Amino acid sequence: MPISRELALKILKYLLDNSSFYFPFKIVCINFDEDDELYDVEVSQEMLDEVLNNDEFKDFKLVENLQHLDLQTLQLMSKGFIEKIVYADALKQIEIAAKEYRNLWKIDICESVEIEEYGFNEFVGGKAEGFEESLKILNEHLFVFKKS
């Protein structure tokens, strides 16, 4: 699965700081051939420094490495699948609410002198913006994987 350089660095830093954590994937840099020693990104401070300082490390992917599936790993994997299902529903609900409020908002009422009409329009406009911004933030942070 392709991942961004930023995510590869975050993973490396986390694995260095949490050496007892089992991560069931290898990080590889696809800018190098599989035979190149820099293809497999080792979890070490030296490799982290190399990735940070070498512009040739651009494109990464995760490759499964399911050698040791302990209880914590299985729980985390299960949680990820469940969250994918649950968050998809939540995102859909937020998207529907954003569209409904955006459809209620009318630009021509922004100039209305009728205070109740104007106030209600501002209210639904604010709700639409809130849902739209929430959807943007959730999409940016829930789906941090590099789009392919």
Helices and strands as residue ranges (DSSP letters): E 2-3, H 5-17, E 25-29, E 40-41, H 45-53, E 60-64, H 71-104, G 107-111, H 115-142
